[in-house]
């Protein structure tokens, strides 16, 4: 049960793993697992919003996923396009703001257009920000950030001596978002899979054996309850970490 006296994470990141395994366990094609996983996204985002979570970032299609069979990629892109077009009106009604991170120019042209249109239409959403990581890889993000910083140096906008963590942070895809408080990974895998490597430096990690299509709101609340039990120190002593958390909550 969620602890009413403890704050919920303001930003949850999710590695949605296990769609294919979920389908195979049922003797179904992998495409059925991806569709079941897409249906789960809506339920989890809406429940996060109801609980007071302000940001949710979901690993929807990785940079490495481009190496999958062509037919599976085609099915995933079709499902993504369908999800965006179908859910945009509902996101508008429920105050969900859609964003994306990744090299989206690699996505099909129609999908990119629908994605950008949905982002524009939902820009006023105030309840929760849903960020889809698409054609995303953290190493690729850091490379792109370094290129941006190098360009700033070349143009004279930035002195090399002034490059610091903030300079890199502002050049990342996630410059406008707070770092995740909680990372959830489904299907029992114990790795980050090139996801938000910079941003997850002090994020609490929760791994469940459940495949993503089986990760319902009960499982979500289990993850948040576990988070609420954690003592987040950020490398500090307990007393200084608690004071930092109080300052963060007041700001």
MONOR-V37884 format. One record per pair of residues at least 4 apart in sequence whose C-alpha atoms are under 7 Angstrom apart, sorted by sequence separation. I is the first residue (numbers start at 1). J is the second residue. D is the distance in whole Angstrom. If there is no record, write none. Layout:
# MONOR-V37884
{{I,J,D} {I,J,D}}
This chain:
# MONOR-V37884
{{18,22,6} {19,23,6} {20,24,6} {21,25,6} {22,26,7} {23,27,6} {24,28,6} {28,32,6} {30,34,7} {31,35,6} {32,36,6} {33,37,6} {34,38,6} {35,39,6} {36,40,6} {37,41,7} {40,44,6} {41,45,6} {42,46,6} {43,47,6} {44,48,6} {45,49,6} {46,50,6} {47,51,6} {48,52,6} {49,53,5} {61,65,6} {68,72,7} {69,73,6} {70,74,6} {71,75,6} {72,76,6} {73,77,6} {74,78,6} {75,79,6} {76,80,6} {77,81,6} {78,82,6} {79,83,6} {80,84,6} {81,85,6} {82,86,6} {83,87,6} {84,88,6} {87,91,6} {88,92,6} {89,93,6} {90,94,6} {91,95,6} {92,96,6} {107,111,7} {108,112,6} {109,113,6} {110,114,6} {111,115,6} {112,116,6} {113,117,6} {114,118,6} {115,119,6} {116,120,6} {117,121,6} {118,122,6} {119,123,6} {137,141,6} {138,142,6} {139,143,6} {140,144,6} {141,145,6} {142,146,6} {143,147,6} {144,148,6} {145,149,6} {146,150,6} {147,151,6} {148,152,6} {149,153,6} {150,154,6} {151,155,6} {152,156,6} {153,157,6} {158,162,7} {163,167,6} {164,168,7} {165,169,6} {166,170,6} {167,171,7} {168,172,7} {171,175,6} {196,200,6} {197,201,7} {210,214,6} {211,215,7} {215,219,6} {216,220,6} {217,221,6} {218,222,6} {219,223,6} {220,224,6} {221,225,6} {222,226,6} {223,227,6} {224,228,6} {225,229,7} {226,230,7} {233,237,6} {236,240,6} {237,241,6} {238,242,6} {239,243,6} {240,244,6} {241,245,6} {242,246,6} {243,247,6} {244,248,6} {245,249,6} {246,250,6} {247,251,6} {23,28,5} {24,29,7} {48,53,5} {49,54,7} {68,73,6} {91,96,5} {107,112,6} {152,157,5} {153,158,5} {170,175,5} {210,215,6} {215,220,7} {233,238,6} {236,241,6} {23,29,6} {24,30,7} {152,158,5} {153,159,6} {169,175,6} {23,30,5} {66,73,7} {153,160,6} {234,241,7} {104,112,7} {233,241,5} {23,32,6} {232,241,7} {20,30,5} {23,33,5} {22,33,6} {20,33,5} {19,33,4} {20,34,7} {19,34,5} {206,223,6} {19,37,6} {180,199,7} {188,207,6} {98,118,7} {99,119,6} {179,199,5} {180,200,6} {183,203,7} {188,208,5} {98,119,5} {179,200,7} {182,203,5} {183,204,6} {184,205,6} {185,206,6} {186,207,6} {187,208,6} {188,209,4} {149,171,7} {181,203,5} {182,204,5} {183,205,5} {184,206,5} {185,207,5} {186,208,5} {187,209,5} {145,168,6} {148,171,6} {180,203,6} {181,204,6} {182,205,6} {183,206,6} {184,207,6} {185,208,6} {186,209,6} {187,210,5} {204,227,7} {98,122,6} {186,210,6} {187,211,4} {97,122,5} {186,211,5} {187,212,7} {96,122,7} {97,123,5} {145,171,5} {186,212,6} {97,124,7} {145,172,5} {97,125,4} {85,114,7} {96,125,5} {97,126,7} {106,135,7} {81,111,5} {84,114,7} {88,118,6} {92,122,6} {95,125,4} {96,126,7} {101,131,7} {104,134,6} {142,172,7} {84,115,7} {91,122,7} {95,126,5} {96,127,6} {97,128,6} {98,129,6} {99,130,6} {100,131,5} {101,132,6} {102,133,6} {104,135,6} {141,172,6} {95,127,5} {96,128,5} {97,129,5} {98,130,5} {99,131,4} {100,132,5} {101,133,5} {102,134,5} {103,135,5} {141,173,7} {202,234,6} {92,125,7} {95,128,7} {96,129,6} {97,130,6} {98,131,6} {99,132,6} {100,133,6} {101,134,6} {102,135,5} {103,136,6} {96,130,7} {100,134,7} {102,136,4} {101,136,7} {102,137,7} {11,53,6} {10,53,5} {11,54,6} {12,55,6} {13,56,6} {14,57,6} {15,58,6} {16,59,6} {9,53,6} {10,54,5} {11,55,4} {12,56,5} {13,57,5} {14,58,5} {15,59,5} {31,75,7} {8,53,7} {10,55,6} {11,56,6} {12,57,6} {13,58,6} {14,59,6} {139,194,7} {138,194,5} {137,194,5} {138,195,5} {137,195,6} {138,196,5} {138,197,6} {60,132,6} {61,133,6} {62,134,6} {63,135,5} {101,173,6} {54,127,7} {55,128,6} {56,129,6} {57,130,6} {58,131,6} {59,132,6} {60,133,6} {61,134,5} {62,135,5} {63,136,5} {54,128,4} {55,129,5} {56,130,5} {57,131,5} {58,132,5} {59,133,5} {60,134,6} {61,135,5} {62,136,5} {63,137,5} {53,128,7} {54,129,6} {55,130,6} {56,131,6} {57,132,6} {58,133,6} {61,136,7} {62,137,6} {57,133,7} {49,127,6} {49,128,6} {13,180,6} {12,180,5} {17,185,7} {18,186,7} {11,180,5} {12,181,6} {13,182,6} {14,183,6} {15,184,6} {16,185,6} {17,186,5} {18,187,5} {11,181,5} {12,182,5} {13,183,5} {14,184,5} {15,185,5} {16,186,6} {17,187,6} {47,217,7} {10,181,7} {11,182,7} {12,183,6} {13,184,6} {14,185,6} {15,186,7} {9,181,6} {44,216,7} {9,182,6} {40,213,6} {44,217,6} {37,212,6} {37,213,5} {36,213,6} {22,211,6} {19,211,7} {18,211,5} {19,212,6} {17,211,6} {18,212,6} {19,213,6} {17,212,6} {16,212,5} {8,224,7} {2,221,7} {3,225,7} {6,228,6} {2,225,5} {1,225,6}}
